[in-house]
Amino acid sequence: MTFNDIFKSNFLNNVTSISFFDMTLALLLAFGMGMFIFLVYQKTFAGVMYSSGFGVTLIALTMITTLVILAVTSNVVLSLGMVGALSIVRFRTAIKEPLDIAFLFWSIAFGIVLAAGLIPLAVIGSLLIGVILLIFVNRKTHANPYIAVINCTDHASELHAQEYLKQQVSRLVVKSKTAQKGAVELNLEIRLKDDNTDFINALAEMEGVNSAVLVSYNGDYMG
């Protein structure tokens, strides 16, 4: 085949460049793995508000990527045009969770590898990625940071509460302090020694302590 022969292909010739069986198999596999990615995203989501639309986007992105790469691999001219068309696309949607980027790239990568014909690599690799995410993302340990919000009546009760907390936790750092007449509010970052949180009950019963609240903290949100 000469260089000129490559660019002589017409619409009717391109119709049979990919068989119906190959198209169906690739899109079904893309849909199945897109569902798997969607389910893993549901199980590992740790953000503030869950968006079902993002999960559906993962399924669609897997299938769309497969469709595009199938077309690109079947025609040299189309691949050149596709590169130019995609180069002008700009996405301005903000990604709030860092892990969402991994799921987006996972969907795109699976579509590319599957359409390239590397089916075992695409399927087995995606299954391993899903298992790893399920194990490590859902892993909860007492070493995770917490925020203790303590409302005290005066400076003496504030010091007493801090001394008590230092004995109960492995680490204590004052994040913020709000002082008003007759009230002092402390926000303390703490690391638990174990999974036992009964100390917060005893802290709330101490003299001079109006309330004590313990919340998990990941640097972006509380909950």
VEXKEFI-864279 format. One record per residue (C-alpha): residue in three letters; x, y, z. Coordinates in steps of 0.2 Angstrom, whole numbers, plus 5000, padded with zeros to 4 digits. Example, Ala and Ser with C-alpha at 12.3 -4.5 7.8 and 13.67 -1.06 7.14 Angstrom:
# VEXKEFI-864279
ALA506249785039
SER506849955036
***
This chain:
# VEXKEFI-864279
MET500050005000
THR500750174995
PHE500550345004
ASN499150394991
ASP498150234994
ILE497950275012
PHE497050435008
LYS495950354994
SER494750275007
ASN492950335005
PHE491450325016
LEU490750155009
ASN492450075012
ASN492550135030
VAL490850055034
THR491649885034
SER493249935042
ILE492649875059
SER491549715060
PHE489849725069
PHE490449585081
ASP491949685086
MET490949845089
THR489649755099
LEU490949655110
ALA491949815113
LEU490449925118
LEU489749785129
LEU491349765138
ALA491549945140
PHE489749955147
GLY490149815159
MET491749885166
GLY490950055166
MET489649985178
PHE491049905189
ILE491950075190
PHE490350155195
LEU490050035209
VAL491850055215
TYR491550245215
GLN489950215225
LYS490850105238
THR492350225240
PHE491450395239
ALA492050495255
GLY491550675249
VAL490150785256
MET488850765243
TYR488650615232
SER488350655214
SER487450515204
GLY487750615188
PHE489650585190
GLY489450395192
VAL488450395176
THR489750505168
LEU491050365172
ILE490050235162
ALA489750355147
LEU491550405147
THR492150225146
MET491050185131
ILE491350355122
THR493250325124
THR493050155117
LEU492050215102
VAL493350355098
ILE494850245099
LEU493950105088
ALA493750245075
VAL495450305076
THR496350135075
SER495350095059
ASN495750255049
VAL497350355048
VAL496550505041
LEU495150505055
SER496450495068
LEU497350655062
GLY495650745062
MET495150675079
VAL496850745086
GLY496450915079
ALA494650915085
LEU494950855103
SER496450985105
ILE495151125105
VAL494051055118
ARG494151135135
PHE493351065151
ARG493051195165
THR492151085178
ALA493051095194
ILE493550925202
LYS493250945221
GLU493850775226
PRO495650715221
LEU495050535220
ASP493750585206
ILE495250625195
ALA495850445197
PHE494150375192
LEU494050485177
PHE495750435171
TRP495350255175
SER493750265163
ILE494750345149
ALA496250225151
PHE495150065150
GLY494250135135
ILE495950165126
VAL496649995131
LEU495049895127
ALA494849975109
ALA496749945106
GLY496349755107
LEU497149725123
ILE495649645132
PRO496549545145
LEU497649695151
ALA496049805151
VAL494949685161
ILE496249615173
GLY497049775176
SER495449865180
LEU494849725192
LEU496549745201
ILE496349935202
GLY494549915209
VAL495049795222
ILE496549905228
LEU495350055229
LEU494049955239
ILE495349905251
PHE496350065254
VAL495050195252
ASN493850125264
ARG495150085277
LYS494850175293
THR496050185307
HIS496150275323
ALA497650375316
ASN496450475306
PRO496350655312
TYR494850715322
ILE494250895327
ALA493650915345
VAL492551065348
ILE492551115366
ASN491551255374
CYS492151315391
THR491551445403
ASP493251515408
HIS495151505406
ALA495351385420
SER494151255413
GLU494951275396
LEU496651225404
HIS495851085413
ALA495051015397
GLN496651025387
GLU497650935401
TYR496350795401
LEU496350775382
LYS498250765382
GLN498150615393
GLN496850535382
VAL497550555364
SER499150535356
ARG499250705348
LEU498450875351
VAL498551035341
VAL497551195344
LYS496851245327
SER495751395333
LYS495151475349
THR493651595351
ALA493551695367
GLN491951785372
LYS491351855389
GLY490951705399
ALA491351575385
VAL492951505377
GLU492751385361
LEU494251285356
ASN494451185340
LEU495851055343
GLU496550925330
ILE496850765339
ARG497450585335
LEU496650445345
LYS497650315353
ASP496350185349
ASP494550175343
ASN493750215360
THR492950395360
ASP492150375377
PHE493350515384
ILE492250645375
ASN490850595386
ALA491850615402
LEU492450785395
ALA490750845392
GLU490350805411
MET491850905418
GLU491451065428
GLY491651215417
VAL491351125401
ASN489751175392
SER489851055377
ALA491150935369
VAL490950885351
LEU492050755341
VAL492050755322
SER493150665309
TYR494250785298
ASN495150755282
GLY495750935278
ASP494250985267
TYR492650945276
MET492050895293
GLY490850745295
***
